[in-house]
Amino acid sequence: MHLKQALLTLLLCPFLAFAKAPQEDIQNIRFLAFNSSSHLLLHYNPVTSSANPEHAEKYRADMQQLNMLLQQTPSPELQAEGARLQSLIETLEQHRGDEAHLYPIWINPILESQARLDSLAQQLDPESDHDSSPLQTLDRLMLNSQRLLLYYQTRAFGSLAVYIDDLKQGAPETLDQAIRQDLATLQQMLPQQATELSKLERSYNYIRRHLLQQTGEFVPGSVAYYLEQIGLQSQQIAEQLRQS
């Protein structure tokens, strides 16, 4: 009996190796889903944008990378949600600019699908939000900045629902506190990266007041630039740590 169990284990080993997607891929999937959704909102925003083609190119490029990563994941449910997200975006793209007042009809399901995809991806790496290692702290900083970015773009667009669990109550202060804490923690954990981390902190402090404001003029383009830079630079520092 024990011999049979041992043989079965050996036979299953190649499949068990793929039972969980690499943590780095999961974080990239989450980042790309957030970032593509934010640029989609920037492109279709009827108030502050004139359908900037650069934002369209960006969300489509992010979706292309996202779809490639999803094909390599072992989760059929995650792949199915990615396919649904792509289909919903294609449906939106079929509508003309003179239907801008109806955009929420097609965009809200996109935001809901993105939130579900993020939840499914997080379930594949449940310890990531609680790990205090430098790499996980950088990943958390990257994702929290993306959460705030999508929340801000949703508010700037208007007439859209919020599907991000941390922000359904409309209070970004908790995420703001988490980002500031992670930035301070990283300065202590990674003194050799002090210059790069200081740049991240300056970028965040520069647009922080816009993220927390409840009234006033929205600046979605500027906020997108700085928060996306924080996400990308966090990924670069993480890659440097992995290679060291």
Protein Blocks (a to p, Z undefined) as FASTA:
>chain_A
ZZmmmmmmmmmmmmmmmmpccfklmmmmmmmmmmmmmmmmmmmmmklpghiaklmmmmmm
mmmmmmmmmmmpcbfklmmmmmmmmmmmmmmmmpcfklmmmmmmmmmmmmmmmmmmmmmm
mmmmmmlmmcccfklmmmmmmmmmmmmmmmmmmmmnooiacfbfklmnopaklmmmmmmm
mmmmmmmmmmmlmmmmmmmmmmmmmmmmmmmpcgdcddfklmmmmmmmmmmmmmmmmmmm
mmZZ
